[in-house]
Amino acid sequence: MFTACITVVGTTAGIDPFIEPCKGLLRQPFAHLMQVNFKKAQGDKLLGMNTQAKPPSFPPQRPPGGWKLPAVLPITWKKPFEWLWMGLKDMGHSPWLSLMHGLVLALGGGLITWLAHDRFWLLAGAVSGFLVVAPVLATSLYAMSRAIERKEPVNFGLLIQTWTRWQTQRFNEPASYWCLVRFGVLLGLAGTGWVMTSSALITLLTPEPVQTPMDFIHHVVLSQEHHVFELWLVLGGLLAAPVFASSVVAMPLLLDRKVNTLQAVLISWKTALTHPLPMALWALLIMGLSLFGVLMLFVGLVLVVPILGHASWHAYRDLVDTSDLAERTPGQGTL
């Protein structure tokens, strides 16, 4: 075809003498290519091979409509109190294992306070990050409540399985691997953002520098010259609200069903927006009990942490319709 085109152009332009050498140069590579293709076709025919081209394969795409979030179940405003009662009952089922979680977190909080007792911002950052990430550390409490619900044995082996068997999904389900750890990192970043924001607020609006916890009490909490403390509380509530909405059912959901972090956060937001009043009451109960545990020199966390951990499982079960979500077996954890 290329030779014919050149011949036509050359004849039209009257330059045939210059075209003939080009014809020979073009015929040689194309003739060689035709011989190679002919030999390959003959060999494939003798071997019985199918020489038809296969269509390229592409990775599966997400459905055009995206993920279909599960339905949120109806509840009354009194449900948060029932969740606390059910959490207390679960703690009574295996008290030593449950209280062990609270003891570990109380010792961690006490250690942080001892190391940073004279440096307010280090103490505030450590305690904030500790309290924000603590629900992730309560993952085995969710596993215990799930086992109690299924009438399965609850023992120390269940706790070890919860924190170790997740490694089996590193290659089988890479999308769900380390979901809770990634979610914990996001919560830790949120806590860090709160400390930086509150530090900037107090530094700009207080006349005296705040270096120690006593400085914070004298110059911020007890000061009558300004309303920085009230503003600080309002700002903390505004920043805590989206964190709570993102995590209210996310962590038990990640443990129980085959969803990724983004799906869990979206489902959690849907739950909070569907039941704003019960969720606000639940947030106040969590905040009040956590504050009680901290003000009791972290000793109160020994009791508060297991109750809230078990209660969070029951909140998830009462709020999310998981019938359309694939179940994650005990060996398919998502840490």
C-alpha positions in Angstrom: 0.0 0.0 0.0 2.8 2.4 0.9 4.6 1.5 -2.4 1.4 2.2 -4.4 1.0 5.6 -2.7 4.5 6.6 -3.5 4.1 5.5 -7.1 1.0 7.6 -7.5 2.6 10.7 -6.0 5.8 10.2 -7.9 4.0 9.8 -11.2 2.0 12.9 -10.6 5.0 14.9 -9.7 7.1 13.6 -12.6 9.9 12.2 -10.3 9.7 8.4 -11.2 13.6 8.1 -11.4 13.8 9.0 -7.7 10.9 6.7 -6.6 12.2 3.3 -7.9 15.0 3.0 -5.3 12.5 3.8 -2.6 10.2 1.0 -3.7 13.0 -1.5 -3.2 13.8 -0.2 0.3 10.1 -0.4 1.3 9.5 -3.9 -0.2 12.4 -5.5 1.7 11.2 -4.9 5.3 7.5 -5.5 4.5 8.3 -8.7 2.7 10.3 -10.0 5.6 7.5 -9.1 8.0 5.0 -11.0 5.8 7.2 -14.1 5.8 7.5 -14.0 9.7 3.8 -13.7 10.1 3.1 -16.5 7.6 5.6 -18.8 9.4 4.0 -17.9 12.8 0.5 -18.6 11.5 1.6 -22.0 10.1 3.3 -23.0 13.3 0.2 -22.0 15.4 -2.0 -24.0 13.0 0.2 -27.1 13.4 0.2 -26.7 17.2 -3.6 -26.2 17.3 -3.3 -22.8 18.9 -6.0 -20.2 18.8 -4.5 -17.2 17.2 -7.5 -14.9 17.7 -6.7 -11.9 19.8 -8.2 -11.8 23.3 -9.8 -8.6 24.5 -7.8 -6.8 27.2 -8.8 -7.4 30.8 -9.6 -4.5 33.1 -9.9 -4.5 36.9 -13.5 -4.5 38.2 -14.9 -1.1 38.7 -17.1 0.1 41.5 -20.8 0.1 40.6 -22.0 3.4 39.0 -24.3 4.0 42.0 -21.5 3.6 44.5 -21.8 1.7 47.7 -25.3 1.1 49.0 -25.3 2.0 52.7 -27.3 -0.2 55.0 -30.5 1.0 56.6 -30.5 2.6 60.0 -32.8 0.9 62.5 -35.4 3.0 64.5 -34.7 3.6 68.2 -36.1 5.7 71.0 -34.3 8.5 72.9 -34.0 6.2 75.9 -31.8 3.6 74.1 -28.4 5.0 75.3 -29.4 4.1 78.9 -30.2 0.6 77.8 -26.9 0.3 76.0 -25.1 1.2 79.3 -27.1 -1.4 81.2 -26.4 -4.1 78.6 -22.7 -3.1 78.7 -22.7 -3.6 82.5 -24.3 -7.0 82.0 -21.6 -8.0 79.5 -18.9 -6.9 81.9 -20.5 -9.1 84.5 -20.3 -12.1 82.2 -16.4 -12.0 82.2 -15.5 -9.4 84.8 -11.8 -10.0 85.0 -11.2 -9.9 81.3 -13.3 -6.8 80.9 -11.7 -4.9 83.9 -8.3 -5.8 82.5 -9.0 -3.5 79.6 -9.8 -0.7 81.9 -6.8 -1.3 84.0 -4.4 -1.2 81.0 -5.9 2.2 79.9 -5.9 3.6 83.5 -2.2 2.7 83.9 -1.5 4.3 80.5 -3.2 7.4 81.4 -1.5 7.6 84.8 1.9 7.1 83.2 1.2 9.9 80.7 0.2 12.2 83.6 3.3 11.3 85.6 5.7 12.0 82.7 4.0 15.3 81.7 2.6 16.7 84.9 4.5 20.0 84.8 4.1 20.6 81.0 0.5 21.5 80.2 0.6 21.3 76.4 2.4 17.9 76.4 -0.1 16.6 79.0 -3.1 18.0 77.0 -1.8 16.5 73.8 -1.0 13.1 75.3 -4.3 12.8 77.2 -6.4 14.0 74.2 -4.7 11.5 71.8 -5.0 8.8 74.4 -8.8 9.3 74.9 -9.4 9.6 71.2 -7.6 6.4 70.3 -8.8 4.5 73.3 -12.0 3.2 71.6 -9.7 1.4 69.1 -7.9 -0.2 72.0 -11.3 -1.5 73.2 -11.7 -3.6 70.0 -11.4 -6.9 72.0 -14.3 -5.7 74.2 -16.5 -5.6 71.0 -15.3 -9.1 70.2 -16.3 -10.3 73.7 -19.8 -8.8 73.4 -20.1 -10.4 70.0 -19.1 -13.8 71.4 -21.6 -13.4 74.3 -24.4 -12.5 71.8 -23.6 -15.7 69.8 -23.2 -17.8 73.0 -19.6 -18.6 72.1 -16.9 -19.0 74.7 -15.3 -15.9 76.1 -11.8 -16.4 77.3 -8.3 -15.0 77.0 -7.8 -17.0 73.7 -10.5 -14.8 72.2 -8.6 -11.7 73.0 -5.4 -13.1 71.5 -7.3 -14.2 68.4 -8.8 -10.7 68.0 -5.4 -9.0 68.1 -3.4 -11.5 66.1 -5.5 -13.3 63.5 -6.0 -10.1 61.5 -2.6 -10.7 59.8 -4.1 -13.6 57.8 -6.0 -11.0 55.7 -2.9 -9.0 54.7 -2.8 -10.7 51.3 -6.3 -12.2 51.0 -8.1 -9.0 51.6 -5.7 -6.1 51.3 -8.5 -3.6 51.1 -9.6 -4.5 54.7 -6.2 -5.0 56.2 -5.4 -2.7 59.0 -8.7 -0.8 58.7 -9.0 -0.2 62.5 -5.4 0.9 62.7 -5.9 3.3 59.9 -9.0 4.6 61.6 -7.1 4.9 64.8 -4.5 7.0 63.0 -7.2 9.3 61.7 -8.6 9.7 65.2 -5.1 10.4 66.5 -4.7 13.1 63.9 -8.0 14.6 64.9 -6.8 14.8 68.5 -3.6 16.4 67.4 -5.5 19.0 65.4 -7.6 19.8 68.5 -4.5 20.3 70.7 -3.0 22.6 68.1 -6.2 24.6 67.6 -6.8 25.0 71.4 -3.1 26.0 71.9 -3.4 28.7 69.3 -6.7 30.0 70.8 -5.4 30.1 74.4 -2.0 31.6 73.4 -3.6 34.4 71.4 -6.4 35.3 73.9 -4.9 34.9 77.3 -2.7 37.7 78.7 -0.4 35.4 80.6 1.6 32.4 79.1 0.2 29.0 79.9 3.0 26.5 80.7 1.8 24.2 83.4 -1.6 22.7 84.4 -1.9 25.3 87.2 -1.3 28.1 84.8 -4.3 26.8 82.8 -6.5 26.7 85.8 -5.5 30.2 87.0 -5.4 32.0 83.7 -8.1 30.2 81.7 -10.6 28.3 83.9 -10.8 30.7 86.9 -10.1 34.0 85.2 -12.9 36.6 85.4 -11.3 39.0 82.9 -12.3 37.1 79.7 -14.4 34.2 78.4 -11.6 32.1 76.9 -12.6 29.0 78.8 -16.2 29.2 77.5 -14.9 29.8 74.0 -12.5 26.9 74.4 -15.3 24.6 75.4 -17.5 25.6 72.5 -14.6 25.1 70.1 -13.9 21.7 71.5 -17.6 20.7 71.1 -17.5 21.8 67.5 -14.4 19.8 66.7 -15.6 16.8 68.7 -19.0 16.5 66.9 -17.7 15.3 63.5 -15.2 12.9 65.2 -18.1 11.4 67.2 -20.3 11.2 64.1 -17.5 9.4 62.2 -16.8 6.8 64.9 -20.1 6.1 66.8 -20.6 2.7 65.1 -17.5 2.6 62.8 -15.2 0.5 65.0 -17.6 -2.4 65.9 -18.8 -2.4 62.3 -15.2 -2.8 61.0 -14.7 -5.7 63.4 -18.0 -7.5 62.5 -18.5 -6.9 58.8 -16.5 -6.8 55.6 -16.4 -3.1 55.0 -13.5 -0.7 54.6 -12.8 2.5 56.5 -14.6 4.8 54.2 -17.8 2.7 54.2 -17.7 2.5 58.0 -17.4 6.2 58.4 -20.2 6.9 55.9 -22.5 4.4 57.7 -21.6 6.0 61.1 -22.5 9.5 59.7 -25.8 8.2 58.4 -26.6 6.8 61.8 -25.8 10.1 63.6 -27.8 12.1 61.1 -30.8 9.8 61.3 -31.0 9.9 65.1 -29.5 13.3 66.2 -31.2 13.5 69.6 -30.4 9.9 70.8 -26.9 10.3 69.4 -26.4 13.6 71.2 -27.5 12.0 74.5 -25.1 9.1 73.8 -22.2 11.5 73.2 -23.0 13.3 76.5 -23.0 10.0 78.4 -19.7 9.0 76.9 -18.1 12.4 77.6 -19.4 12.5 81.1 -18.3 9.0 82.1 -14.9 9.5 80.5 -14.4 12.8 82.3 -15.4 11.1 85.5 -12.8 8.4 84.9 -10.0 11.0 84.2 -10.9 13.2 87.2 -10.7 10.2 89.5 -7.0 10.1 88.6 -7.7 7.6 85.9 -8.8 5.0 88.4 -12.4 5.4 87.3 -11.4 4.2 83.8 -11.0 0.7 85.2 -14.8 0.6 85.4 -15.8 3.1 82.7 -13.8 1.7 79.8 -15.3 -1.9 79.8 -18.9 -0.5 80.3 -18.5 1.9 77.4 -16.8 -0.7 75.2 -19.5 -3.3 75.7 -22.2 -0.7 75.4 -20.8 0.5 72.1 -21.2 -2.9 70.6 -24.9 -2.9 71.6 -25.3 0.6 70.1 -24.0 -0.7 66.8 -26.3 -3.7 66.8 -29.4 -1.6 67.6 -28.6 1.0 65.0 -27.3 -0.7 61.8 -29.1 -3.2 59.7 -26.3 -5.5 58.8 -28.4 -8.1 56.9 -26.9 -7.1 53.5 -23.3 -6.8 54.7 -21.0 -9.8 54.5 -20.0 -11.1 57.9 -16.4 -11.2 58.9 -15.4 -14.4 60.6 -13.2 -14.4 63.7 -10.2 -15.2 61.6 -10.8 -12.2 59.4 -10.2 -9.3 61.7 -9.5 -5.9 60.3 -6.8 -4.4 62.5 
